[in-house]
Amino acid sequence: LDQTRTAIVNASKLPMSIIIVGVGGADFDAMEFLDGDNGVLRSSSGEPAVRDIVQFVPFRKFQNSPKEALAQCVLAEVPQQVVNYFSTYKLQPPKNPAAK
């Protein structure tokens, strides 16, 4: 878990998101901790994550729901994570991303 925390803190500086779907009946407290919704995730050395990049969703909450409900929950935080990345590094979205 310590190595995972450190890897996530390091990755929080990058333009990426991490989505974790918990499958089965296991105790997912560690995954909830990595999600960082209850506070800033810190590496084992105490370095704080620059931004929250982890979304954890336990599949069992959606096993009897339409598949769209799981997709909506899994992807719910990604738009704000993109905005936070751009804001953190004072970046502007491309003017015309389709033209290359």
N, C-alpha and C positions, 0 to 999 in steps of 0.2 A: 504494500500500500504506500509506503514512503517513496519508493521509486516512481510509482504512478503519480502521486501528488506532485513530485518535482517535475516530472515530464509535462503534466498539465500546466503547471505554473510557467514553465519555459515556453510551452506552446501558446499560452495566452498572449504572447507578443506577436504571434503570427496570424495571418488572415485565415483562420480555420475555426470550425466548430466540431465538437465531439458529441455524438449522440449515442447513448447507451440504452439498450432495451433489455430489461431483466426478464428472463424466461424461466418459468418454473416457480416452485414454492419456497425458494431459499430466502434467507434473511438478507435484504438488500440495504441494510443500514450503511455499509461502506460506500455503496453507489450513491445513496442520498447525500452522504458527506461530500463526495467528489463533485456532486452537482453544484454545490456552492450557493444554493438559494437561501441558506440560513446564515450567510456571512461570507466573508472573503476567504477563499481557499488559500492556504499557505503551504509552501514546500516544507519538507522535513527540517530545513535550516531556518524557517521562519519568513522566507521571502514571499510577499503576497502576489497573487495572480493580478496581472494588469487589468483583466476583465473576466467576466464569467463566460466560459466557452463550452461548458458541459450541460447537456440536457439528459436527465435520466428519467425513463418512464418504465414502470413495471407492467409487463404485458398482461398480467393476470387481471388488471383493472379494465382491460379492453377485450378480453377473450370472447365475451358475448355481445360486443358492440360492433357496429358497422366498421369495416376496415378504414373508412375515412376518419373515424374518430381517433384511431391510433395515429394515423398520419398527421392529423391536425395537431395533436398533442406533442408528438415527437418533433415537429417542425416549428412549434409555436415561438420559441425563443430565437430562432435563427435570424429573422429580419433585424431584431434589436441588436444581436451580436454583430451583424455586419455594420450597422450604424455606429455602434460603440467602437469598432475597429477604426472606421474612417475618422470618427471624432477624436479618438485617442492620438492618432498620428496626423491630425489636421489635414486629411486627404479629401479631395473632391472627387465625386463620381465622374467617370469619363463622360465627355460631352455627347458623344455619339458611339456607344459601345458596339453597335452593329456594324459600323464601317471600319474595316481593317484593311 
